[in-house]
């Protein structure tokens, strides 16, 4: 008994290839979107830090020097 591979049509192979590359492309797009979101995302910590300094300066103007 010899093993004989099942005959697969070229259309079936192409169909599976299209599915594979379609899924691969979608995954790549998702990965690029996540990377761009990380790079372009505003720095929340800088905003909070600046807000704190502005509040401190305004309080110093109103009440004088604050020891902290």
N, C-alpha and C positions, 0 to 999 in steps of 0.2 A: 504494500500500500504506500503510495506516494501522496504527499500533500500537494494538492493543487489549489492555488489561491483563487478565491472567488473573483470572478470578473466584475470589475466596477467600471461603470461608464465614465467617460471624461466629464460629462455634465454633472454627475454626482460629486466628483472631486471638486469641480469648480464651485458648486453650490456650497459645499462645506468650507472651501477656502474663503468665499465671500462672507460667510457667517463669521468665521474666525477673524478675518481682518476687520470686519465691521465692529465686532466686540472689542478687538484690540484698539481700534481707533477711538472708540467711545471711552475706553479706560485711559488712554493717553490724554484725551481732551479733559477729562475729569481731573487728572493729575496736574495738568498745566493750569487749570482754573484754581486748584488749591494752592499751587505755588505762587500764582499771581496774587491771590488773596493774602497770602502771608507777606509778600513783598510790598504790596500797596496798602495794606491795612494801616489805618491811622494809629499812632502811638497814644493809647489811652493814658498810660502812666505819665507821659510828658504833659498832657492836658491837665491831669489832676494836680501834678506838681506845680504847674504855672498858676492854677486856680488858687492853690494854697498860698503861694507867694503874694499874689495880688491881694488876697484877703488880709494877709499879715501886714502888708504895706498900708492898706486902707485903715486898718485898726490902729496902726502906729500913728498915722496922720490925725486920727480922731482922738485917741486916748494917750498918745505919747509912747515912749519906748516900752516894749514888752520884753520881759526876760524869759527866753525860752531856748 
